[in-house]
Amino acid sequence: MEINQEKSLSSLLAEVKDAQLFGQVDIVVNNIILDSRKVLPGSLFVALRGTQTDGHQYIGMATELGAAAILCEELPENRVTGTTYIQVPDSAEAMGHIASAFYGHPSKSLTLVGVTGTNGKTSVATFLFQLFRALGYRCGLLSTVQNQIEDKVIAATHTTPDSTALNELLAQMLAKKCSHVFMEVSSHAVAQHRITGLQFAGGIFTNITHDHLDFHKTFDNYIKAKKGFFDALPKTAFALVNVDDRRGAVMVQNTSAKIETYSLQTLATFKGKVISDTLAGMHMEINLQEVWFRVIGRFNAYNLLSVYGAALLLGEKADSVLTELSNLKSPPGRFEQFHSDDHVVGIVDYAHTPDALENVLETIAHLRSGNEKVITLVGCGGNRDAEKRPKMAEIACKYSNQVILTSDNPRFEDPLDILDQMKKGVPPLDYKKTKVIADRREAIFKAGLEAESGDIILIAGKGHENYQDIKGVKHHFDDKEVLLEVFEKRHSN
């Protein structure tokens, strides 16, 4: 569904600070464009400085195609008569305010809740979406796995879309009479001003561990990006933080929002305790009420606590929330279980950071009932934070009887180079139980065919993804499909 808009340039610039105008302001803008090749007469072209290219070098092309206005940080030497130029200190920040105004400030008419942290964002946002739909609300979801407007699924290309695409999605959700929207807020989204101009009803902090240092360069920068989300929350919003994470307090030290907490280990607004945890489900106590959940694992105990807390902060009743939460299932690719006919358990999980991998493997360790083996298959993505590669291998070895290091999304790196870096984390005593198989399909078959009845296979790193990114091309590849194919082969043998 396309939402066609026409807005005066002057109205779009109402909340943009420190803008210098060159040309007419009383003109009509009919769309906001980042790709100069898509410019049409009447477009506002935004020149962004990206990690790969600088949009300023395409200003000439945009004016040739009839752009009515140009938003930029640096004016071109030769300005075209009849085109309005808006010079700002930061194009991305200004675009956030402009995009919000262009689509009629949709976030102001929605109950918008953002979820940020290294791990758990997708699960928490998806659980909230499922919960509030079960409670009778019309809802939208913006996540790594998919964007969704009620039952309509829209493919997700980024954890958080750019501010123009994001506001268009929110406007579509509003047009479909959604009242609540739950979204993952990535550190990139904060740093790149993708959420600038949005009005949030609340923010949730899950946890923070090393990730995305390829983009942020330092862990401090990564923390600051996450914290920036809470810094910008209005006083009408809530800030719900996991105080078992030592940086939970840091996240909200400068927020204007109402601070609330959740915890499994200490006093908090929303306090939980895991009573028992099995492959069938998890028994928990939340604020002195006992509940059985279908989802399992200590990491999910935190996710459920945050969802419970957010729901109550949004005005829902505890009994209704717990009843509906007890029926929820994990999102695709998050500790998703598959069982062969001869009782091999396969678990597909998105765990792609050391902390997430350790959480999943610790959960499996707690679920083991006897002498069954744990076989872990894991890789690391190319052109991403290389610091975590040896750590991932070390953690896999620590908790597993057998380890297979394999390819993930190599992107523009040589998979063998990535695997060489991972191998450096394998302790000498674990060399014998560790194999390196670059071909991911072959690796899954190896694990699946060598497993014995009762064994547990963890296939980590890609989760819901149905592709492998190799040299800029996404080839179809789905861990779940391959695992089920192996299980079928076991059955036929």
HELIX and SHEET records of a PDB file:
HELIX    1   1 LEU A    9  LEU A   12  1                                   4    
HELIX    2   2 SER A   36  LYS A   38  5                                   3    
HELIX    3   3 GLY A   55  TYR A   58  5                                   4    
HELIX    4   4 ILE A   59  GLU A   64  1                                   6    
HELIX    5   5 SER A   91  PHE A  102  1                                  12    
HELIX    6   6 PRO A  106  SER A  109  5                                   4    
HELIX    7   7 LYS A  121  ALA A  134  1                                  14    
HELIX    8   8 SER A  163  ALA A  175  1                                  13    
HELIX    9   9 SER A  187  ALA A  191  1                                   5    
HELIX   10  10 LEU A  213  HIS A  216  1                                   4    
HELIX   11  11 PHE A  219  ASP A  231  1                                  13    
HELIX   12  12 GLY A  248  MET A  251  1                                   4    
HELIX   13  13 ARG A  298  LEU A  313  1                                  16    
HELIX   14  14 ALA A  318  LEU A  325  1                                   8    
HELIX   15  15 PRO A  354  LEU A  367  1                                  14    
HELIX   16  16 ALA A  386  LYS A  388  5                                   3    
HELIX   17  17 ARG A  389  TYR A  399  1                                  11    
HELIX   18  18 PRO A  415  LYS A  423  1                                   9    
HELIX   19  19 PRO A  428  ASP A  430  5                                   3    
HELIX   20  20 ARG A  440  GLU A  450  1                                  11    
HELIX   21  21 ASP A  479  SER A  492  1                                  14    
SHEET    1   A 2 LYS A   7  SER A   8  0                                        
SHEET    2   A 2 VAL A  28  VAL A  29 -1                                        
SHEET    1   B 5 GLN A  20  PHE A  22  0                                        
SHEET    2   B 5 THR A  84  GLN A  87 -1                                        
SHEET    3   B 5 ALA A  69  CYS A  72  1                                        
SHEET    4   B 5 SER A  43  VAL A  46  1                                        
SHEET    5   B 5 ASN A  31  ILE A  33  1                                        
SHEET    1   C11 LYS A 152  ALA A 155  0                                        
SHEET    2   C11 GLN A 146  ILE A 149 -1                                        
SHEET    3   C11 CYS A 139  LEU A 142 -1                                        
SHEET    4   C11 HIS A 180  GLU A 184  1                                        
SHEET    5   C11 THR A 111  THR A 116  1                                        
SHEET    6   C11 GLY A 202  PHE A 205  1                                        
SHEET    7   C11 PHE A 238  ASN A 242  1                                        
SHEET    8   C11 LYS A 258  SER A 263  1                                        
SHEET    9   C11 PHE A 270  THR A 278  1                                        
SHEET   10   C11 GLY A 281  ILE A 286 -1                                        
SHEET   11   C11 GLN A 289  PHE A 293 -1                                        
SHEET    1   D 6 GLU A 336  HIS A 339  0                                        
SHEET    2   D 6 VAL A 345  ASP A 349 -1                                        
SHEET    3   D 6 ILE A 456  ALA A 460  1                                        
SHEET    4   D 6 VAL A 374  VAL A 378  1                                        
SHEET    5   D 6 GLN A 402  LEU A 405  1                                        
SHEET    6   D 6 THR A 434  VAL A 436  1                                        
SHEET    1   E 2 TYR A 467  ILE A 470  0                                        
SHEET    2   E 2 VAL A 473  HIS A 476 -1                                        
END                                                                             
